Amino acid sequence: MGGGVGSAGARGMGGASGVGGVPATGGSIGSGGALASGGVTGAAGVTGSAGTISTGGAAGFGGATGSGGTPATGGAAGSAGVTGSGGAAGSGGSSSVVDAGTDSACLVSQIPTVYLLVDRSSSMFHCLTGNTADVVCADKTNTSWYNLKIAIESVVTQLDSKVRFGFTTIFGTNPSGGGICPSLQGMLTDNVAPALNNAATIKTLYDSLPFPPNSTQSGAKFEAPASESLGVVANALLADTDPGSKHILFVTDGQPDYCDDSNQLCAPDSVVYKLQKAYAAGISTIVFGIQTTLFDLAPGVLQAFANAGAGEPTLAPVRTGGTTFDFYDQCSAVAGWAADLTASGKAVARGTTLGTYSTAMGPTAPYTPSASSETQLVSQLSAALSIPCSP
């Protein structure tokens, strides 16, 4: 699923690496040596003071990379007396030890932070082969959940010292059926806060998460409150004071909902809105759409998510033949959509949408590996999480 960042199989978190900041100020200009006076022996000019070493640009969320300080110029040489020797030349100002512009991400440890937001809805636990009618597969190794977990743990281990990984899930059960849905209360679910060398901690939690009950009953079935979860993760990243760039890896295998079974048209509009809001705050999202024969996501929905997460023009994820008027017409009575509309401050009127849509789509594509192929999962995760240094 691509942040602003990588298109499938080609770009990782693309663009400039690391976080930009306010350009650094140049070193102060060294003062010239004083003119030597004429006479028997001209007095040497005073040595010019060295320029101050420039600092790198201050880190921010997705700003321009800070430029290095301009080296200070040396002091002007003192002029010679009639018979005396010339004044000594002022010494040059010191140059920056590290170029705080293009090299800062590589040499000044601007380490990115990636929150892994993983779908934990019931559809992740269906059998990939064999008895696909079961709600929860008896063979735990024959599920999207298992294959994805193995792939994520492998890739996170490889990048453990280079990326600050956090981990949380898209999970909840319908409150109207007696369930709980933490993201509706603004809480992260199954959370590991971002940190370097976090692979072992993430693996311990990930491995401990139980499969859902083999039931379709409301309040027991695992739901997919993706828009609420994205909003909570974005808030956590905004509160994170680490100077590196911030990203979400959004992993899903099915349609999002509001921790309920409401109209499936509505939640994707909320997801686009939350992705665009996060990008405006400096957080890009990579969309990773797990494909199975049972839950083959509509390309238009994943594409809209990928474009929104990358801050690009986004086509409305409406049904075939539908229009953006369908969102208000069909969703204004859906509690989750209506709550997002109120929070957005937009007009409560026909034609209003949560997401901002265009007549064309951007270039970023979602990653769409097969849930049955661990090779595809690992290779596309590696590509999605590659964060090169700036050239």
N, C-alpha and C positions, 0 to 999 in steps of 0.2 A: 504494500500500500504506500506510496511515495511522497515524501515530504517536500519542503519544497524541493521534494528534493530529487530523488533519483527516479528516472523512468525505468521500466522493468528491464532487467538484464543489462542495463547500460550504465545508468548513473546511480551513484550512491546518494549521499546526502548533499550532493552536488553543489555547484557554485563555489564560492570562496570557502576555504576550510577555516575552522576556528571561528571565533567571534570577533567581529570588528569592534572598534571603539572610536573614541574621539582622537583625532590625529595628535601625535605628540608634538610638543614645541621644540624648536631647534635649540642648540646650545647657545649660550650668550657669546657675543663677539668679543674676542680678546682685545684689550686696549693696546694701542701701538706703543713702541718705545719712545721715550722723550728724545727730542733732538739734541745731539751732542753740540756743545758750544765750541766755537773756534778757539784757537790759542795754541799753546805749546802742545798740549795733548787733549784732544776732544774727549769729553766724558761720555762713557758708553750710555746708550739709551736704556731705559728701564725695560726689563723683560715684560712682554705682554702676558696677561693672565690667561690660563687655559679656559676654553669654553666648557660649560657644564655638560656632562654626559646626558644625552637625551633619553627620555623614558618612552616606553611603548605606549600606544593608545590605550585608553581605559576600556576594559571589556564591557560589552553590553549585549542585548539580544539582537543578533543579526545586523549590527551596524557596519559601516565601512571599516575596513582594516586600518589600524593606526599606522601612520607613516613614521619613519625614523626621524630623529632629530637632525637638523643640519649641522655639520661639523663647524665648530667655532674657528674663525680665521685668526691667523697669528697676528701678533703685534707688529706694527710697521717698524722697519729698521731705523735706528737713529742715524742722522746724516753726519758725515765725517767733519772734523775741524780742519783748519788750513793745513796744519802739519800733524794733527792728531789722528788717531784711528777712529774709524766709524763706530757709531753706537751699535751695541749688540742687537741682533734681531730678536723681536718678541717671539716667544715660543707659540706654536700653533695650539689651538684648542683640541682636546681629545675627541675622537670620533666615538659614536655609539659602539659598544662592545657587540651588541646584537641589533641587527636591523629590525626594529619593532614593527615594520610593515609586513612584507611578504614572508618573512621567516618566523614571525611570532608564533604561528600555530605549531610549527615544528620544534622551535627551540625554547619557547617561553611557556610551554606546557598549557596551551589553551585546549584542554581536554573536553570533548563533547559529552553531553549527558543524554542518554537515550532511555526513555521509559517504555518498557515492553508492556503493551496493553493487549492481553490475550483473551479471546472469546472462550468463555467457560459455559456456554449454553448447552442444552441437552443434545443439540444436533452434532456437537463435537464428539459425542460418545456412541454414535450409531456405528454398526459394523460397516467397514469399507467393502467387504466382500462377504459372500455367504448369506446368512440370514439378516438381511438389511431391514426387515420389518420390525425387529426388536427396537424398543426405545433406547435401551442401553445394551451394548454388545457384551455378551458373556466373556468373549476373548478381548481383554483390555488392550492387547498389543495390535488388534485389528481395527483401530480407531484413529481418526484425525488427531484427537487429543494426544495419544501416545506418540505417534510419529512426529508431530510438531514439537512435543516436549523434548524428545531425543535430539532433534535438529537444533532447537534453541539452546539447549544446554551445551551442545558441542560448540556452536559458534560463539556463545558468550564466553566460554572457557578460553577460546583462541584470542579473543579481544579483551580479556579481563583487565589487563594493565593499560589499555589504550582508551577505553570508553568507560564512563561512569554509568553503569546499568542500574535501572530500577525495574521493578516488576509489580504488576497488578493485573487483576482480571476483570472481564466484563461478566458480571454475575449478579443474580438476584432471583428471588421467587416472588410470585405475585402477592402483594400485601392484601389484596381484596379476598384472596383465598387462604389467608392466615400465614403467608410467607413473609420474608424480609428482603428488602432491597436497599443495601447501604448507600448506593450512589444517589438514591432519591433524597437522602439526608446529607448529601455532600461529603460522604466518606469513601475513602479508597477501600477496595476489597482485596483480600489476600495480598497484602502489600509488603514489599521490600523497598525501603528508601534507596535512592541512587547513591552509589559509592564505587570507587575503584576496587578491583579485586573482590567483586561481589558474587562471582560465579558459584561458589560453594554455598553461600547463604540462599541464593535464588534456587539452586538445585534442591536444597533441603526442604524449602517450602513447596516448590513445584511438585516434588515427588510425594509430598504428604497430602495433597489435595484429593479428596475422595471423589469417586464417580457419583453421579446423581442416582436417585431411586428410579427403578424401572417403571415409571408412571407418567401419564400425561395429565394428571390431576392438577388443576390450578392451585398454586401455593406450594406444590411439591416439584413440579417441572422447573428446570433451570432456564431462566429467561436471558435476554440479551439487551440490557439497557445501555446501548453503546453511546448515545449522545450524552447521557448523564455522566457516564464514566469518563468520556473525553473531557467534559468540562471540569471534573474533579482533578484529573491528571494535569490538565493545563494550569489549574490554580496551584497545584503542588510544584510544578516547574517554575512558575512565576515567583513563587516564594523561595525557590532554591537560589542561594547567593553565589554559587560557583560561577566563575567568569566564562566558562565554555559555552558553546552553542547548545541549544535545547531542541530535542526532537522527540516525537512519539512514533513508535512502530505499532501501528494499529492492525491487529491480526483478527480476521473474522472469516467464518465459513457460511454465514447465512444472513438473512434480513434482520436488521436491528428492531428493537421494540422499546416500549417504556416500562419494562418489567410486567408486561401484560400481553394480551392477544388482540390488541386493537388493530385497526386498519393499517395494513402494511405499507401503504403509500406515505404515511405521515412521518414515521421515524427517520427515514433517509433525509427528509428536508431538515429535520433537527440536527442530524449528523453533519450535513454540509454547513449549516449555520455555526456549529461549535468548532468545526475545522477551520473555517474562515476567520472566526473570532480569535482562535489560537494563533493562526498565522499573523494576523494583524498585531498581536502582542509579541511576535518574534519567535514563535514556536512552530516549526514545520512538522508535518506528519507524513510518514511513509505508509502506504496502504498495501497490505499483504493479504490477498484474498485466497483462502484455501479452497480449492476446487474438488468437489466429489460428484459422483453420479447422482446422489440423492439431493444435494444442495448446491447446485451449480448457479452461482450468483449471476444475476443479470449484468451484462457488461456495462450497461449505462449507469448502474448504481455505483459499481466500483470505480468507473472512470470519473464520475462526479466527485467521489470521495478523494481520489488521487489529485484531481485538479484543485479542489478546495484546499487540500492539505498543503499544496505547493503554492498557493496564492495566485492561481491562474484562472482565466475565464472558465466558467463551469456551466455545462448544460443541465437543465432541470431533470432530475431522475423521476420522470413521470411515466405512466404506463403508455403503451403504444396507442397513439391517437389522442393522448391526453394533453392538457395545457397546464400552465402554472396556476390557473384559476382553481384547478382541482384541489390544491393544497388547502386553501381556505374553505372551499365548499365541502370537502370531505373530512377535514381535520379539525375544524374549529370546535367541534364538540368532543374531541379526543383530549383527555385531561393533560397528557404529557405535552402535546403540541400546543395547546392553549396556554400552559404554564410557560413554555419557552417564548411564546408570542408576547405574553405580559412582560417577561424579563427583558425582552429585546427592546421594548419601548416603541415598537412599530405600530402602525395604525391597525386597529381591529376592524378590518374592512375587507370585502371581497377583492381578491387580486393580490392581497398581501402574502408574501412568502417569507419564511425564516431565512433561507439561504439567498444569496445574491447571484442571479443567473444571467448568462449571456446567450447569444445566438450561435456561438462557436465554442469549442472546447480547447483547452491548453494542451501542450505537448506531453506532459508527464503521464505515464501509464501506470496502472497498478501492477504489482507483482502477482502472478496467478499460478503458483506451483500446484501440482497434483498432490493431494493429501496422501496418496498411496506411494509416492516416490520420495524416499528419504534423501536421495541424491539431489532431486530438484529442490526440496525444502532447504537443504544445507547450502547449495550453491546460490540460490536466490536470496536467502538470508544474508549470506556473506556479501553478495553484491549490494543489497539494500543498506547494509551497515558499513560499507567501505567509506571512509572519510579521508580523502587524500589531502596532503598539505597543498597550500597554494603554490602555483608555479612561480 
